[in-house]
Amino acid sequence: MVMITPNDSTDSPWSPEQWDKAVSLIRKHKTSQGTIESPVSLVQRHLLVGYGLGLAIVTEMQRIGLISAAIDGGTVRQVLD
């Protein structure tokens, strides 16, 4: 399994531990079709963070190619890695 790292910026709003846990969560909850439902909510619940931080983490995951944009404007995303 390849380790996915976010933008190397030192001013990211999440810790390395939060990032690693979020990536693990996305991979763990991927369905057999390779999708994930409501990744922002999943990250919020498991990392005990607010919507803003959960959204920032998921947005970064999309930017680096770990997950796709929302499919058909919904909450389902394709897990690309």
C-alpha positions in Angstrom: 0.0 0.0 0.0 1.4 3.4 -1.0 1.4 6.1 1.7 -0.5 9.1 0.6 0.8 12.5 1.8 -1.0 15.8 1.6 0.5 19.1 0.4 3.8 19.6 2.2 2.7 22.9 3.6 3.6 23.2 7.3 0.5 25.3 7.9 -2.1 22.6 7.2 -4.9 22.7 9.7 -4.6 19.0 10.6 -1.8 17.0 12.2 0.1 14.2 10.5 -1.7 11.7 12.8 -5.1 13.0 11.8 -4.2 12.8 8.1 -3.0 9.2 8.4 -6.1 8.2 10.3 -8.4 9.9 7.7 -6.6 8.1 4.8 -7.0 4.8 6.7 -10.7 5.4 7.3 -11.4 6.1 3.7 -9.6 2.9 2.6 -11.2 0.8 5.3 -14.8 2.0 4.5 -14.5 1.7 0.7 -17.3 -0.5 -0.7 -16.8 -3.4 -3.0 -17.7 -1.0 -5.8 -14.7 1.2 -4.8 -16.8 4.1 -3.5 -17.2 5.8 -0.2 -20.4 7.4 1.1 -20.3 10.7 3.0 -16.5 10.9 3.6 -16.7 14.3 5.3 -19.1 13.0 7.9 -17.0 9.8 8.3 -13.9 11.9 9.0 -15.7 14.2 11.4 -17.1 11.3 13.4 -13.9 9.3 13.7 -11.5 12.1 14.2 -13.9 14.1 16.4 -13.4 17.3 14.4 -15.8 19.9 13.0 -17.2 20.1 9.6 -14.7 22.7 8.4 -11.7 20.5 9.2 -13.4 17.4 7.9 -14.1 19.1 4.6 -10.6 20.5 4.4 -9.2 17.0 4.8 -11.5 15.5 2.2 -10.9 18.4 -0.2 -7.1 17.7 0.0 -7.8 14.0 -0.6 -9.6 15.0 -3.8 -6.9 17.4 -4.8 -4.1 14.8 -4.6 -6.2 12.1 -6.3 -7.1 9.8 -3.4 -10.9 10.3 -4.0 -13.0 11.7 -6.8 -15.3 14.7 -6.7 -18.8 13.8 -5.5 -20.7 11.7 -8.0 -23.7 13.4 -9.5 -23.6 16.1 -6.9 -24.3 13.7 -4.1 -22.2 12.4 -1.2 -20.7 9.3 -2.9 -17.2 9.5 -4.1 -14.9 7.0 -5.9 -11.9 5.9 -4.0 -9.1 6.2 -6.6 -6.2 4.7 -4.6 
